[in-house]
Amino acid sequence: MFEGITYYMIFRIPFIVYLGIVTFILFLITGLIAYLRRKEKTKIPVQWHFRFAYLSIVLGFLHLILGISSYI
């Protein structure tokens, strides 16, 4: 069942690749918010750091489940 979702082709690239790229970008944004707040170069609230972190973890977990389930 998950194999159909995992390998759904979008512009000849599987869906799981796009999901991994989005997850990686969210992790980078999360780290960037923390870094910029520490250097006092931005006034982004800490709430956004936590929101991006939660979203990154959820998408990372979904990416993991889709990747593993395609081989089971």
N, C-alpha and C positions, 0 to 999 in steps of 0.2 A: 504494500500500500504506500509506504513512504518512498519507495524507490521511484514511483511516478512523479512525486513532488520534487524529490531530490534532483533528478535528472531532467526536469522540465526545461526545455531549451528556450532561452531568450536570446535572440541574435546569435545563435549557434554557440552559446555558452550556457552550461548548466546553472540552474537556480542556486545551487549550493555555493557556487563561486561568488555570485552576487551577495549572498547572505554573509559569507566570510568577509568580503570587502567592506560591507556596511558595518559589520561588527568591529572590524579593525579600526575603521574611521571613528566609530563611537568611542572605542577605548582611547584613541589618540586625543579626541576632544575632551574626554574626562581628565586625562593627564594634563592637557594644556590648560584647562580651567584651574586645576590645582597649582600648576606652575605659575600662571599669571597672577593668581591671588597671593601666592607667597611672595612674589616680587613686587606686589602692590601696583601692577600695571593695568588692572581692570577692577571693575566694581560688580562683577557678576556674582550674584548671591550663591552661597554654599549649597542651597537647595538644588540648583541646576547641576552641580557636581554630582550630588547623590542621585538625581534623576537619570543623568547620563550613565552613571555607574550601574544602576539597577537595570536600565534598558540594555546596556552592553552585556551584562551577565545573562539576562533572559535570552537575548539573541545568540550569545555564545553557546548557551545550553541547547537551544534549538538547533544550531549548527552542528553541535556534537551529536545530538540524537539522530538527525538526518544522515549525518556521515556514517555513524556506526550501524544504523538500521539498514542501510543499503547493502551491507555485507552479511547480515544475519538472515 
